[in-house]
Amino acid sequence: MSQHIVSSFDRDLESVQAMVVKMGGLVETQVLDAAQALEERDEELAETVRLRDKQVDALEEQINTEAARLIALRAPHATDLRIALTVIKISGNLERVGDYAKNIAKRSKVIADLPSINGSSGAIRRMASEVEGMLKDSIDSFIQRDATLAADVRARDVAIDQMYNALFREFLTYMMEDPRNITPCMHLHFIAKNIERMGDLCTSIAEQVTYLVTGQMPEEPRPKSDGVVAVKPLES
């Protein structure tokens, strides 16, 4: 491969990685804005989040197309191939986080017309802020090729599970105390579960970074808090 072709390939590889970073920043904004829209009952912001999801989807498609082109036309080896595969997987995880943020925004518009549950929106926003921090650090670990930071992100998912479990128990208490709380608490529960799943996706990104840096996925089981309840999220 000539020096000219090598330089062109390097530029293309850097470009697709830059798109992943851009997508990560956009998804971070989606997470925070969705939580803010819920807490402040801001239907206009919720609608902005919902519509902005198209930008997230478009970036994923662009990243996948470019990465697939690099693999097909350049036939990269070793580290360069790992980069191309990693950006595809990371973009897929980011797209799913974006979907959960959109779903939160959709539910927040419904919740705006329901009775409020004392302190719940603030607690969910704090949980979302923790996940946004995990997301930021997972993308930073990708930029910096930092397996230690990636491992830290992976370990922090336990705290998200614990926050979710605490909220789940709290919502059950509210529903048992007053049947009028059932509908808003069910929506809030689905939102909390969406955020918990965002944490899982951030962990998956961190694991992909570990693979990129070391050539191997983490060997130890993913840390999880006991008692996480599986529920079906609102469809896109």
Buried (B, 14 or more C-beta within 10 A) or exposed (E): EEEEEEEEBEEBBEEBBEBBBBBBEBBBBBBBBBBBBBBBBBBEBBBBBBEBBEBBBEBBEBBBEBBEEBBEEBEBEEEBBBBBBBBBBBBBBBBBBBBBBBBBBBBBBBBBEBEEBEEBBEBBBEBBBBBBBBBBBBBBBBBEEBBEBBBBBBEBBBBBBBBBBEBBEBBEEBBEEEEEBEBBBBBBBBBBBBBBBBBBBBBBBBBBBBBBBEEEEBEEEBEEBEEBEEBEBBEE
